[in-house]
Amino acid sequence: MKIAHIIPTFNERDNIKEMLDVLYDLSRKYPQWENIVIVVDDQSPDGTAEIVRKYTKDRLKVHLLSKKKEGLGRALILGYEFAVKKVKADLVIPNDADFQWDPRDYPKLVKKIEEGYDVAVASRHIPGGKVVGWNWFRKLNHEVSNSLLAWVLAGVHEVKDHAGNFKAIRVKGILDKVPLAKMKNAGFSFQLHILYELSKTTAKFIEVPVVFRERKFGQSKIGFNRYYLRDILEYIKSSLLIRYDRSQRFFKYGLVGLIGLAVQTLLSKILIISGMAPAVAVSIGAESAIITNYLLNNYWTFKSHVIEGGDMLKKFLQFNAASIGAVLIQGAVVWAGTGIFGESSWFIFMILSIVFLVIPYSYFVYNRFIWKTHQQKLYA
């Protein structure tokens, strides 16, 4: 397995050599993994790049990418693209150079990928994970970005720790599906955005508990500086855009549902006029709506997970099986309603069953089992 470690740097001369040494020692300990380091330096005036340039050891290949200082997000995007397109890595592991995330924990992440997960996130927010050494400002900054903006506003629930850089991501079929070139994050909002983009693939997530410690050497990049306000505003903007993007899917789903409802109503009405019992007619109409919904949802609502080729029939049968619940719900409600209020009330009870029972049931089933994105909250 070829692993690309992406290390963004700015004035990290006190840390970078030790970071490379630790990764070198780990590469000797785990010879089955080919470790490659990509240092993305923002033209550090303290000589960080020169230390990297002179670093040569046999079991650790090091690439140095130099760019002007634009922010963490831009550096990581450059590193990710280099890892995917140039290095052709199997696995990408970004980390910071300051040892707040201990690089010695990276084998824990890799082993989760080997177990079948696609994204293994080093987490401070699950049992066994914790933070050591933060002051009140760091705690407040993190709670606002991680809990209020990422979890509540953006609605990204794949993991609990959204703000960390340390994670392992499978490239084939996962990271190579992410439109990195279109991502414009300059600052730390990249961490939330990349998780969201990964969730739109078929990525299977897991969190691994780790201890996060304050840096010992060098100056923290978190604080009141000329980039801080820009990064905060960008994080809020990114959270809003993610919420909007996710809401669009539900709106599309709702419109497809209305089309299905029209198909079902028309067919049910024709069958009832022909003399069929309302409960049976509505059930047959529901099946016609299921077929319509399947096609429209596949090619429009859930087009990022579109089902094609030989899987079309297989998934339709699964879709139909999952939708039997919707048919039974409608049939039962219409049967009970018409039994009490008469056959002329069939339409009212069909609508009530769809709005209050079928729509939430179906949306859950579609997301979790048909066009699934593996959004499990799994812990190591």
C-alpha positions in Angstrom: 0.0 0.0 0.0 1.3 3.4 -1.0 0.6 6.0 1.7 1.0 9.8 1.1 1.5 11.9 4.2 0.5 15.5 3.5 2.2 18.0 5.9 1.3 21.7 5.4 4.0 24.0 6.9 4.6 27.6 7.7 7.5 28.4 10.1 7.9 24.9 11.4 11.7 24.6 11.5 11.5 23.5 15.1 9.2 20.6 14.3 9.6 19.4 10.7 12.8 17.4 11.0 11.5 15.5 14.1 8.2 14.8 12.2 10.1 13.4 9.2 12.3 11.3 11.6 9.2 9.8 13.3 7.6 9.0 9.9 11.0 7.4 8.9 11.1 5.2 12.0 7.5 4.2 11.4 8.2 3.3 7.8 10.9 0.9 9.1 8.5 -0.6 11.7 5.8 -1.2 9.0 7.8 -2.2 5.9 4.6 -3.5 4.2 3.5 0.2 3.6 5.4 2.5 1.2 5.4 5.9 2.9 5.8 9.1 0.9 5.8 12.5 2.5 4.4 15.6 0.7 5.4 18.8 2.5 3.5 21.9 1.3 5.4 24.9 2.5 4.0 28.4 2.3 7.4 30.0 1.7 8.3 29.9 5.4 10.9 32.7 6.1 12.4 30.6 9.0 14.1 28.0 6.6 11.6 25.2 7.0 11.8 24.4 3.3 15.6 24.1 3.4 15.4 21.5 6.2 13.0 19.5 4.1 15.0 19.8 0.9 18.1 18.4 2.6 16.3 15.5 4.2 17.2 12.2 2.5 16.7 8.8 4.0 16.3 5.5 2.1 12.9 4.4 3.3 11.2 7.7 3.2 10.7 9.6 0.0 10.0 13.3 0.6 8.4 15.8 -1.9 8.5 19.5 -1.3 5.9 21.8 -2.8 6.4 25.5 -2.3 3.7 28.1 -2.7 2.8 31.6 -1.4 0.9 31.8 1.9 -2.8 31.6 1.3 -4.1 29.5 4.1 -4.4 25.9 5.3 -7.1 25.0 2.9 -5.2 26.0 -0.3 -2.1 24.1 1.0 -4.1 20.9 1.6 -5.9 21.1 -1.7 -2.5 21.3 -3.5 -1.2 18.4 -1.4 -4.2 16.2 -2.0 -4.1 16.8 -5.7 -0.4 15.9 -5.9 -1.0 12.7 -3.8 -3.8 11.6 -6.1 -2.4 12.6 -9.5 1.4 12.6 -9.2 2.2 10.1 -6.4 -0.8 7.9 -7.3 -1.2 7.0 -3.6 -3.6 4.3 -2.4 -4.1 6.2 0.9 -3.8 9.8 1.9 -3.0 10.9 5.5 -2.9 14.6 6.1 -1.4 15.8 9.4 0.1 19.0 11.0 3.8 19.4 11.6 3.5 20.5 15.2 2.7 17.1 16.8 -0.6 18.1 18.2 -1.8 15.0 16.4 0.8 12.3 17.2 2.0 10.8 13.9 2.6 7.5 15.8 -1.2 7.0 15.8 -1.4 6.8 12.0 -1.0 3.0 11.9 -4.3 2.8 13.9 -6.0 4.7 11.0 -4.4 2.6 8.3 -5.6 -0.6 10.0 -9.2 0.6 9.9 -8.8 1.2 6.2 -7.5 -2.3 5.8 -10.6 -3.6 7.7 -12.8 -2.1 5.0 -13.5 1.5 6.0 -12.8 4.3 3.6 -12.3 7.3 5.9 -10.8 6.9 9.3 -10.9 10.1 11.3 -8.7 10.7 14.4 -11.2 11.9 16.9 -11.2 13.9 20.1 -14.9 13.5 20.6 -15.5 9.8 21.1 -14.7 7.6 24.2 -11.0 7.4 24.6 -10.3 10.6 22.7 -9.5 13.9 24.5 -7.7 17.3 24.3 -4.8 18.3 26.6 -3.6 21.8 27.1 -6.2 24.0 25.5 -7.0 27.5 26.9 -10.5 28.9 26.9 -10.1 30.6 23.6 -9.2 27.4 21.8 -12.1 25.6 23.5 -14.6 28.3 22.5 -13.2 28.5 18.9 -13.5 24.7 18.5 -17.0 24.4 20.0 -18.4 27.1 17.8 -16.9 25.6 14.6 -17.2 21.9 15.4 -20.6 21.8 17.2 -22.6 24.8 16.3 -21.5 25.3 12.7 -20.5 21.9 11.4 -22.9 19.7 13.3 -26.0 21.9 13.7 -25.9 24.4 10.9 -24.2 22.3 8.1 -25.7 19.0 9.3 -22.6 17.0 8.7 -23.1 14.0 11.0 -20.8 11.4 9.5 -18.4 12.0 12.3 -18.3 14.0 15.6 -14.8 15.6 15.1 -15.0 17.8 12.0 -12.1 20.2 12.5 -9.1 17.9 12.7 -6.5 17.5 9.9 -5.5 14.0 10.9 -7.4 11.3 9.0 -6.8 8.4 6.5 -8.7 8.5 3.2 -8.8 5.7 0.6 -8.1 7.1 -2.8 -9.6 4.6 -5.3 -13.3 5.1 -5.6 -13.4 7.7 -2.8 -11.0 10.6 -2.8 -10.5 10.4 -6.6 -14.3 11.1 -6.9 -14.0 14.4 -4.9 -13.7 17.5 -7.2 -10.6 18.9 -5.4 -10.0 21.4 -8.3 -13.4 23.0 -7.6 -12.8 23.4 -3.9 -12.0 27.0 -3.1 -11.5 26.8 0.7 -8.6 29.1 1.7 -8.7 28.4 5.5 -9.7 25.7 7.9 -13.2 25.3 6.5 -11.5 22.8 4.2 -11.7 20.2 7.0 -15.5 20.4 7.1 -15.8 20.7 3.3 -13.7 17.6 2.6 -15.7 15.5 5.0 -18.9 16.6 3.2 -17.5 15.9 -0.2 -16.4 12.5 1.0 -19.9 11.8 2.4 -21.3 12.3 -1.1 -19.3 9.3 -2.4 -19.9 5.8 -1.1 -17.4 6.4 1.8 -17.7 4.3 4.9 -16.6 6.4 7.9 -15.2 5.4 11.3 -13.7 7.5 14.1 -10.6 6.4 16.0 -10.0 7.9 19.5 -6.7 9.8 20.0 -5.3 12.3 22.4 -4.8 15.9 21.0 -2.0 17.9 22.7 -1.0 21.6 22.4 2.2 22.2 20.4 5.5 22.4 22.3 7.5 24.3 19.7 6.7 27.1 17.4 3.7 29.5 17.3 0.1 28.4 17.0 -1.7 29.4 13.8 -5.0 29.7 15.7 -5.5 33.2 17.0 -6.3 36.8 16.1 -4.3 37.5 12.9 -5.1 38.9 9.5 -6.5 35.5 8.3 -8.7 34.8 11.4 -11.7 36.8 10.4 -11.5 35.6 6.8 -11.4 32.0 8.0 -14.3 32.4 10.4 -16.5 34.0 7.7 -15.5 31.3 5.2 -16.4 28.6 7.7 -19.9 30.1 8.2 -20.3 30.4 4.4 -19.2 26.8 3.9 -21.6 25.6 6.5 -24.5 27.4 4.9 -23.6 26.1 1.5 -23.4 22.6 2.7 -26.8 22.9 4.4 -28.3 24.3 1.2 -26.8 21.6 -0.9 -28.2 18.9 1.3 -31.6 20.6 1.5 -31.7 20.6 -2.3 -31.8 16.8 -2.3 -34.8 16.8 0.0 -36.6 19.4 -2.2 -35.9 17.2 -5.2 -37.2 14.2 -3.4 -40.3 16.2 -2.5 -41.0 17.2 -6.1 -40.5 13.6 -7.3 -42.9 12.6 -4.6 -45.5 15.0 -6.0 -45.1 13.6 -9.5 -45.5 10.1 -8.0 -48.5 11.2 -6.2 -50.1 12.5 -9.4 -49.4 9.2 -11.2 -50.8 7.3 -8.2 -53.9 9.5 -7.9 -54.7 9.3 -11.6 -54.4 5.5 -11.8 -56.2 4.9 -8.5 -59.1 7.1 -9.7 -59.4 5.2 -13.0 -59.4 1.8 -11.2 -61.9 2.9 -8.6 -64.3 4.2 -11.4 -63.8 0.8 -13.0 -65.2 -0.8 -9.9 -62.1 -1.9 -7.9 -62.1 -1.6 -4.1 -60.4 1.7 -3.0 -57.8 -0.1 -0.8 -56.7 -2.3 -3.7 -56.8 0.5 -6.2 -54.6 2.8 -4.0 -52.1 -0.1 -3.5 -51.8 -0.6 -7.2 -51.5 3.1 -7.7 -48.8 3.2 -5.1 -46.8 0.5 -7.0 -47.0 2.7 -10.2 -45.7 5.6 -8.1 -42.8 3.5 -6.8 -41.7 2.7 -10.4 -41.9 6.4 -11.3 -40.1 7.5 -8.1 -37.3 5.0 -8.6 -36.4 6.3 -12.0 -36.7 10.0 -11.2 -34.8 9.6 -7.9 -32.1 7.6 -9.5 -31.3 10.0 -12.3 -32.1 13.2 -10.6 -32.4 13.3 -6.8 -29.6 10.9 -6.0 -27.7 11.4 -9.2 -24.3 11.5 -7.3 -25.0 7.8 -6.5 -26.7 6.9 -9.7 -27.4 3.2 -10.2 -26.6 1.9 -13.7 -26.0 -1.3 -15.8 -26.6 -4.6 -14.2 -27.4 -3.1 -10.8 -30.5 -1.4 -12.1 -32.8 -4.4 -11.8 -31.2 -5.6 -8.6 -31.6 -2.2 -6.9 -35.2 -1.8 -8.2 -36.1 -5.1 -6.6 -34.5 -3.9 -3.3 -36.3 -0.5 -3.8 -39.6 -2.2 -4.4 -39.1 -4.5 -1.4 -38.3 -1.6 0.8 -41.3 0.3 -0.6 -43.7 -2.5 0.3 -43.9 -0.8 3.7 -45.2 2.4 1.9 -47.8 0.3 0.0 -49.0 -1.4 3.1 -49.2 1.8 5.1 -51.3 3.5 2.4 -53.5 0.4 1.9 -54.1 0.0 5.7 -54.9 3.7 6.3 -57.3 3.9 3.3 -59.0 0.6 4.3 -59.5 1.9 7.8 -60.6 5.3 6.8 -63.0 4.2 4.1 -64.4 1.6 6.5 -65.3 4.3 8.9 -66.2 7.3 6.7 -67.2 5.6 3.4 -65.5 5.0 0.1 -65.7 8.7 -1.0 -63.1 9.5 1.6 -60.3 7.4 0.0 -58.4 10.4 -1.4 -58.2 12.2 1.9 -56.8 9.2 3.7 -54.4 8.4 0.9 -53.0 12.0 1.2 -52.8 11.8 5.0 -50.9 8.5 4.9 -48.4 9.8 2.3 -47.7 13.2 4.0 -47.4 11.9 7.6 -46.2 8.4 7.2 -44.9 7.4 3.8 -42.7 10.5 3.0 -40.5 10.3 6.1 -40.4 6.4 6.0 -39.4 6.4 2.3 -36.7 9.2 2.6 -35.0 7.3 5.4 -35.1 4.0 3.4 -33.8 5.6 0.2 -30.8 7.3 2.0 -29.9 4.3 4.1 -30.4 1.3 1.9 -30.9 2.2 -1.8 -28.7 5.3 -2.6 -26.8 4.8 0.6 -23.7 6.8 1.5 -22.6 4.7 4.5 -23.0 7.5 7.0 -22.4 5.3 10.0 -21.4 6.8 13.4 -18.8 4.0 14.0 -16.1 4.1 16.6 -12.9 2.1 17.0 
